[in-house]
Amino acid sequence: MLPAELPGIANRCLAGYRRLLKRGHFLQPKSGLRLIKSVQEKINPLAAFMNDCWERDAKAEAEGKGPTAETIHNVFSDWCRANDRHDLILRTPKAKLLAEIHKLPEWEWIKAFKPHGQVAVILASSARQNTTFEGRNAEPRKLY
């Protein structure tokens, strides 16, 4: 590194620092989002279940439609069996499943629909086709 380049390097660093202060947070590159999701799923298997099996449906959310808590629990049970997570079925009874899902920042919005017994999500995999779960990385399909 040449001493003549130091002022330019310092200016670039300071400009980046000013952008950070103005924004108030670091930007997460898109390339890192998949890794973050993978780590979150390893830490919390409910996050893996929700990301594997469900996706947000704005239309259903606006209309207050979606699967019942019973349906979500049935898909959860199938997912647990397909992923050899029988311990989760015992640890997360039907009555507590939605409460546990609400703790996930990405899915906490579902609680607004809980009093009606429905949530505004659609099944994002062929999990319920012929009442068997196809497992992780199944192709998404719309249920409603």
Secondary structure, DSSP 8 states (H G I E B T S, - for coil): --GGGHHHHHHHHHHHHHHHHHHSS----HHHHHHHHHHHHHH-HHHHHHHHHEEE-HHHHHHT---BHHHHHHHHHHHHHHTT-HHHHHHS-HHHHHHHHHTSTTTGGGGGGGGGTB-SEEE-SGGGGGG----TT-------
